[in-house]
């Protein structure tokens, strides 16, 4: 029987300790999106981002309908799919990535397309530490159950319109982080700052019992916007489209971006 059929239990999958320790260093966390399988992005991007100061890599798995992603990420996914990266191929690529980055935290970031037990086993076999799906937690009962069966924690993704059911599920998360949108709509660098509701949303999540770090993403262009989110109450920031855009100009450009963000976050 293959590792996928076993659910990947023979591998070091879903290590909550790795993810928790990465975000418990007494400084703001830095989570970076990694475009999986994009032929225009160098394979050395992952190690470059980690060396530049990223704490966690959210591995962006190509989807047919990335409805929450703006043009930069959506086009990256389109290129990856055109290059033949489907669900099984994504698992193989993440397994190879795990071999390259060792015990650094990896999160499978994707959409719940065609979920089921085999889908969950494939994810578990990749060696990721957790899974983040771009949908409201209350709509992910099936994926949560299947991922629990294979020992892969499902993190929570929240928009700015807090639904009580979603807040309750976020409050039950005991490891990893909860991701919160800084701005409504799709991913992509924004000229303006975060939505005015964000500080209240973060405070409400804390009052409601969310104990894990709150990682805020969407629209972050660089160091100053990232620091502003921390001042507003974020425990970590997630940088996605800006990383992909920089990586298209070369790995060095993306590494410089993340090094600048890391330095600014550490300086406070």
VMD Tcl script that draws the C-alpha trace (Angstrom):
set ca {
  {0.00 0.00 0.00}
  {1.35 3.47 -0.86}
  {2.06 6.31 1.57}
  {-0.91 8.16 0.15}
  {-3.21 5.22 0.90}
  {-1.77 4.98 4.41}
  {-2.47 8.68 4.89}
  {1.20 9.47 5.21}
  {1.36 8.41 8.86}
  {4.85 7.00 8.35}
  {6.21 10.48 7.64}
  {6.63 13.46 9.95}
  {3.38 15.13 8.95}
  {1.47 17.84 10.78}
  {4.10 18.57 13.43}
  {2.32 21.21 15.52}
  {5.45 21.67 17.62}
  {7.43 22.92 14.61}
  {4.81 25.49 13.71}
  {4.25 26.66 17.28}
  {7.95 27.09 17.99}
  {8.45 29.09 14.79}
  {5.90 31.67 15.95}
  {6.98 31.77 19.61}
  {10.29 33.58 19.34}
  {9.32 36.73 21.20}
  {9.04 38.73 17.99}
  {6.34 39.27 15.33}
  {5.98 36.26 13.07}
  {6.60 36.43 9.33}
  {4.69 34.05 7.09}
  {5.53 33.99 3.37}
  {3.51 32.59 0.49}
  {5.43 30.22 -1.78}
  {4.02 29.73 -5.31}
  {4.22 25.98 -5.88}
  {5.13 24.75 -9.34}
  {5.21 28.13 -11.09}
  {7.73 27.62 -13.92}
  {8.69 31.30 -13.82}
  {9.80 31.11 -10.19}
  {13.14 29.56 -9.24}
  {13.18 26.42 -7.09}
  {15.59 28.11 -4.69}
  {12.95 30.64 -3.61}
  {11.91 28.62 -0.55}
  {15.35 28.45 1.00}
  {16.03 32.08 0.09}
  {12.88 33.25 1.90}
  {13.72 31.22 4.99}
  {17.29 32.49 5.05}
  {15.97 36.05 4.69}
  {13.86 35.69 7.83}
  {10.57 33.97 7.03}
  {9.29 31.87 9.95}
  {6.70 29.85 8.03}
  {6.07 29.11 4.36}
  {2.49 28.92 3.14}
  {2.85 26.68 0.10}
  {0.34 27.87 -2.47}
  {-1.16 24.83 -4.18}
  {-2.55 25.59 -7.66}
  {-6.35 25.66 -7.91}
  {-8.68 25.78 -10.88}
  {-10.75 28.55 -9.32}
  {-8.65 30.64 -6.91}
  {-11.59 32.89 -6.13}
  {-9.89 34.83 -3.32}
  {-6.70 35.50 -5.23}
  {-5.94 38.54 -7.31}
  {-4.16 38.51 -10.67}
  {-0.59 38.01 -9.40}
  {-1.30 34.80 -7.48}
  {-4.05 33.61 -9.82}
  {-1.75 33.88 -12.84}
  {0.99 32.06 -10.95}
  {-1.44 29.22 -10.26}
  {-2.53 29.19 -13.89}
  {1.07 28.79 -15.03}
  {1.62 25.96 -12.55}
  {-1.48 24.12 -13.71}
  {-0.48 24.60 -17.34}
  {2.85 23.02 -16.41}
  {0.99 19.93 -15.18}
  {0.79 20.54 -11.43}
  {-2.34 18.84 -10.13}
  {-3.11 17.62 -6.62}
  {-0.86 14.56 -6.73}
  {1.97 16.47 -8.40}
  {1.64 19.14 -5.70}
  {2.10 16.48 -3.04}
  {5.30 15.26 -4.71}
  {6.63 18.81 -5.02}
  {5.93 19.53 -1.35}
  {7.64 16.28 -0.33}
  {10.72 17.38 -2.27}
  {10.46 20.81 -0.65}
  {10.36 19.19 2.80}
  {13.61 17.42 1.99}
  {15.20 20.75 1.06}
  {14.04 22.85 4.02}
  {14.33 20.21 6.74}
  {12.33 20.99 9.85}
  {11.18 24.48 8.84}
  {7.37 24.85 9.03}
  {5.32 24.29 5.88}
  {1.59 24.98 5.55}
  {-0.46 23.58 2.66}
  {-2.36 26.65 1.43}
  {-5.14 25.95 -1.02}
  {-8.81 25.61 -1.82}
  {-11.14 22.72 -0.90}
  {-11.51 21.50 -4.46}
  {-12.86 17.92 -4.66}
  {-12.13 17.17 -0.99}
  {-12.41 13.67 0.42}
  {-10.40 11.07 2.28}
  {-7.95 10.49 -0.55}
  {-7.51 14.26 -0.88}
  {-6.64 14.44 2.83}
  {-4.27 11.47 2.62}
  {-2.44 13.07 -0.27}
  {-1.97 16.26 1.74}
  {-0.75 14.32 4.78}
  {1.73 12.38 2.64}
  {3.32 15.66 1.53}
  {4.86 16.24 4.95}
  {3.24 19.58 5.75}
  {2.73 20.77 9.31}
  {-0.81 22.11 8.83}
  {-3.40 23.02 6.21}
  {-5.01 26.39 5.49}
  {-8.00 26.50 3.15}
  {-9.37 29.74 1.69}
  {-12.92 29.37 2.93}
  {-14.96 30.12 6.04}
  {-14.29 27.55 8.78}
  {-18.01 26.82 9.18}
  {-18.10 25.54 5.60}
  {-15.21 23.11 6.08}
  {-16.71 20.42 8.31}
  {-15.96 17.65 5.80}
  {-12.35 18.67 5.09}
  {-11.75 19.17 8.82}
  {-12.98 15.66 9.58}
  {-10.92 14.04 6.81}
  {-7.79 15.96 7.76}
  {-8.25 15.04 11.42}
  {-8.35 11.38 10.39}
  {-4.83 11.65 8.97}
  {-3.45 13.92 11.69}
  {-3.17 17.09 9.62}
  {-4.37 20.16 11.59}
  {-6.68 22.54 9.76}
  {-5.97 26.19 10.55}
  {-8.67 28.86 10.33}
  {-9.02 31.60 7.73}
  {-11.27 34.52 8.73}
  {-12.54 37.51 6.82}
  {-13.50 40.82 8.40}
  {-17.17 39.86 8.73}
  {-16.87 37.70 11.82}
  {-19.49 34.95 11.87}
  {-20.07 33.56 15.39}
  {-19.69 29.99 14.13}
  {-16.33 30.82 12.58}
  {-15.15 32.58 15.74}
  {-16.11 29.52 17.76}
  {-14.09 27.25 15.51}
  {-11.14 29.64 15.62}
  {-11.32 29.64 19.42}
  {-10.97 25.86 19.39}
  {-7.65 25.99 17.49}
  {-4.85 25.03 19.88}
  {-1.85 25.06 17.57}
  {-0.51 27.04 14.63}
  {-2.23 30.33 13.88}
  {-5.45 31.91 12.67}
  {-5.20 33.95 9.48}
  {-7.22 37.17 9.24}
  {-7.80 39.35 6.19}
  {-6.40 42.88 6.49}
  {-8.66 44.09 3.70}
  {-11.76 42.60 2.06}
  {-11.70 41.16 -1.43}
  {-8.93 39.33 -3.21}
  {-5.23 39.07 -2.55}
  {-2.92 41.68 -4.00}
  {-0.82 44.65 -2.93}
  {-2.92 47.67 -1.95}
  {-1.93 51.33 -1.98}
  {-3.96 52.10 1.13}
  {-3.73 50.66 4.63}
  {-5.76 47.91 6.28}
  {-9.51 48.06 6.69}
  {-10.63 50.30 9.55}
  {-12.42 47.35 11.14}
  {-9.25 45.29 11.59}
  {-8.21 46.43 15.11}
  {-11.71 45.72 16.40}
  {-11.76 42.32 14.69}
  {-8.44 41.33 16.26}
  {-9.57 42.52 19.70}
  {-12.86 40.62 19.37}
  {-11.05 37.41 18.48}
  {-8.94 37.72 21.62}
  {-12.01 38.42 23.76}
  {-13.68 35.38 22.21}
  {-10.91 33.07 23.39}
  {-8.62 32.69 20.37}
  {-5.28 31.75 21.94}
  {-3.04 31.06 18.95}
  {-1.21 33.84 17.05}
  {-3.29 36.04 14.76}
  {-1.55 36.26 11.37}
  {-2.84 39.08 9.18}
  {-2.49 39.05 5.41}
  {-3.81 40.50 2.13}
  {-2.51 43.72 0.63}
  {0.88 43.96 2.39}
  {3.44 45.60 0.14}
  {6.51 45.72 2.37}
  {8.09 46.64 5.68}
  {6.06 49.67 6.80}
  {2.62 48.13 6.11}
  {3.75 44.98 7.91}
  {4.86 46.94 10.98}
  {1.59 48.86 10.97}
  {-0.36 45.60 11.21}
  {1.66 44.60 14.26}
  {0.91 47.96 15.85}
  {-2.78 47.27 15.25}
  {-2.62 43.95 17.09}
  {-1.36 41.32 14.66}
  {1.00 38.69 16.08}
  {2.30 37.81 12.61}
  {2.00 39.08 9.07}
  {1.47 37.09 5.87}
  {3.04 38.37 2.66}
  {1.87 36.77 -0.57}
  {1.39 38.68 -3.80}
  {4.37 40.95 -3.08}
  {6.59 37.87 -2.75}
  {5.36 36.37 -6.03}
  {5.72 39.68 -7.86}
  {9.27 40.12 -6.56}
  {10.20 36.50 -7.32}
  {9.23 36.99 -10.96}
  {12.09 39.50 -11.10}
  {14.45 37.02 -9.46}
  {14.95 35.18 -6.19}
  {17.35 37.85 -4.92}
  {14.64 40.50 -5.25}
  {12.20 38.44 -3.19}
  {14.83 37.67 -0.55}
  {15.67 41.36 -0.23}
  {12.00 42.20 0.28}
  {11.63 39.65 3.07}
  {14.93 40.63 4.71}
  {13.71 44.24 4.83}
  {10.40 43.20 6.38}
  {12.14 40.97 8.92}
  {14.52 43.77 9.94}
  {11.67 46.25 10.35}
  {9.54 43.84 12.38}
  {12.45 43.04 14.68}
  {13.20 46.75 15.16}
  {9.61 47.37 16.21}
}
mol new
graphics top color blue
foreach p $ca { graphics top sphere $p radius 0.5 }
foreach p [lrange $ca 0 end-1] q [lrange $ca 1 end] { graphics top cylinder $p $q radius 0.2 }
display resetview
